């Protein structure tokens, strides 16, 4: 009789787990994003290019953006799906409004902080939308750093 009760409890727990999995699929954030018209991963146009120096030589065309708010900073990450080698992090100091970049050096576990360039213009702003308690961000960056052999121009929207 005791084994029968244990079997029933296991069956009930398995059924609840199945229901939980079904509910998890039903409230999947990506599905909600598409229903609301918010593109998961945001939308990105433009590219960055490094030509020698400490960053190496490469071209990066990001296709995703993510808000930095969950990581504790005002800014975004620019990434490319299935590309672990490239990442550009744009940080905006909310007191001064100054922008800084952190650029992952491909093929290494190192990054380079860039906060002064010949040209480092851009904007990051909150939209009127929150997604999973994170403000959706939009903006652009236009950077030219001859001393770092780095340049790029990117626009981004729906970053959450």
C-alpha positions as CSV (number, residue, x, y, z in Angstrom):
1,X,0.0,0.0,0.0
2,X,2.9,2.4,0.8
3,X,4.5,1.8,-2.6
4,X,1.1,2.5,-4.2
5,X,0.9,5.9,-2.5
6,X,4.5,6.7,-3.5
7,X,3.7,5.8,-7.1
8,X,0.6,8.1,-7.1
9,X,2.7,10.9,-5.6
10,X,5.3,10.5,-8.3
11,X,2.6,10.4,-11.0
12,X,1.0,13.6,-9.7
13,X,4.4,15.3,-9.5
14,X,5.2,14.2,-13.1
15,X,1.8,15.5,-14.3
16,X,2.4,18.8,-12.5
17,X,5.8,19.1,-14.1
18,X,4.3,18.5,-17.5
19,X,1.7,21.2,-16.9
20,X,4.5,23.5,-15.7
21,X,6.5,22.8,-18.9
22,X,3.4,23.5,-21.0
23,X,2.8,26.8,-19.1
24,X,6.4,27.7,-19.5
25,X,6.1,27.3,-23.3
26,X,2.8,29.2,-23.3
27,X,4.5,32.2,-21.6
28,X,7.8,32.0,-23.4
29,X,9.3,35.6,-23.6
30,X,10.2,35.2,-27.3
31,X,6.6,34.3,-28.1
32,X,5.3,37.3,-26.1
33,X,7.8,39.5,-27.9
34,X,6.5,38.5,-31.3
35,X,2.9,39.0,-30.2
36,X,3.6,42.5,-28.9
37,X,5.7,43.3,-32.0
38,X,8.9,43.5,-30.1
39,X,11.7,41.7,-31.9
40,X,13.6,39.5,-29.4
41,X,17.3,40.5,-29.5
42,X,16.4,43.9,-31.0
43,X,17.2,45.3,-34.4
44,X,20.6,46.5,-35.4
45,X,22.0,48.1,-38.6
46,X,25.6,49.0,-39.3
47,X,29.0,47.6,-38.5
48,X,32.4,48.1,-36.7
49,X,35.8,47.6,-38.2
50,X,39.3,47.3,-36.6
51,X,42.4,47.6,-38.8
52,X,45.4,46.4,-36.9
53,X,46.7,47.7,-33.6
54,X,45.8,46.0,-30.3
55,X,42.3,45.1,-31.5
56,X,43.5,43.1,-34.5
57,X,42.0,43.2,-38.0
58,X,38.3,42.3,-38.4
59,X,34.8,43.5,-39.4
60,X,31.8,43.0,-37.1
61,X,28.2,43.3,-38.3
62,X,26.1,42.9,-35.1
63,X,22.5,41.7,-35.5
64,X,21.4,41.7,-31.9
65,X,21.3,44.1,-29.0
66,X,20.7,43.6,-25.3
67,X,20.1,46.1,-22.5
68,X,22.8,46.4,-19.9
69,X,20.2,47.2,-17.2
70,X,20.0,43.6,-15.9
71,X,23.9,43.7,-15.5
72,X,23.7,47.0,-13.6
73,X,24.7,49.6,-16.2
74,X,22.9,52.0,-18.6
75,X,23.9,50.9,-22.1
76,X,23.7,47.9,-24.4
77,X,25.6,44.9,-25.7
78,X,25.9,44.5,-29.5
79,X,26.4,40.9,-30.5
80,X,25.9,38.6,-33.5
81,X,23.9,35.3,-33.3
82,X,26.3,32.3,-33.1
83,X,29.4,34.5,-32.9
84,X,31.2,34.2,-29.6
85,X,34.3,36.1,-30.8
86,X,32.8,39.6,-31.2
87,X,31.1,41.9,-28.7
88,X,30.8,45.7,-28.4
89,X,29.5,47.1,-25.1
90,X,28.3,50.7,-25.2
91,X,28.0,52.4,-21.8
92,X,26.5,55.8,-21.1
93,X,27.4,57.7,-18.0
94,X,24.0,59.0,-16.9
95,X,25.6,61.9,-15.0
96,X,27.9,63.3,-17.7
97,X,26.2,61.7,-20.7
98,X,29.6,60.5,-21.9
99,X,29.8,57.3,-23.9
100,X,32.4,54.6,-23.5
101,X,33.0,51.4,-25.4
102,X,34.3,48.0,-24.3
103,X,35.4,46.0,-27.3
104,X,36.1,42.3,-27.0
105,X,39.4,41.4,-28.8
106,X,38.5,38.4,-31.0
107,X,40.4,35.2,-30.3
108,X,41.3,36.2,-26.8
109,X,39.6,36.6,-23.4
110,X,40.6,40.3,-23.3
111,X,38.7,43.5,-24.0
112,X,39.7,47.1,-24.6
113,X,38.0,50.1,-23.0
114,X,37.7,53.1,-25.3
115,X,36.4,56.4,-23.8
116,X,38.1,59.1,-25.9
117,X,38.3,59.2,-29.6
118,X,38.5,61.6,-32.5
119,X,34.8,61.0,-32.8
120,X,32.6,59.2,-30.3
121,X,29.0,60.4,-30.8
122,X,25.8,58.7,-30.1
123,X,22.7,58.4,-28.0
124,X,21.1,55.7,-25.9
125,X,17.6,56.4,-24.7
126,X,14.8,54.5,-23.0
127,X,11.6,54.0,-25.0
128,X,8.2,54.1,-23.4
129,X,8.2,50.3,-23.2
130,X,9.4,47.8,-20.5
131,X,9.9,44.1,-21.3
132,X,10.3,41.7,-18.4
133,X,10.9,44.7,-16.1
134,X,13.7,46.0,-18.3
135,X,13.4,49.3,-20.2
136,X,13.6,48.8,-24.0
137,X,16.5,51.0,-25.3
138,X,17.2,52.5,-28.7
139,X,19.9,54.8,-30.2
140,X,23.0,55.0,-32.3
141,X,26.7,55.2,-32.2
142,X,29.2,56.8,-34.6
143,X,32.8,56.2,-33.6
144,X,36.2,56.9,-35.3
145,X,39.3,56.2,-33.2
146,X,42.4,56.4,-35.4
147,X,44.6,55.8,-32.4
148,X,42.9,52.5,-31.8
149,X,42.5,51.7,-35.6
150,X,38.8,51.3,-34.9
151,X,35.6,52.8,-36.5
152,X,32.0,52.1,-36.9
153,X,28.5,53.4,-37.2
154,X,25.5,51.4,-35.8
155,X,21.8,52.1,-35.1
156,X,19.9,49.9,-32.7
157,X,16.3,49.6,-31.5
158,X,14.1,47.4,-29.3
159,X,17.1,46.3,-27.1
160,X,15.8,44.6,-23.9
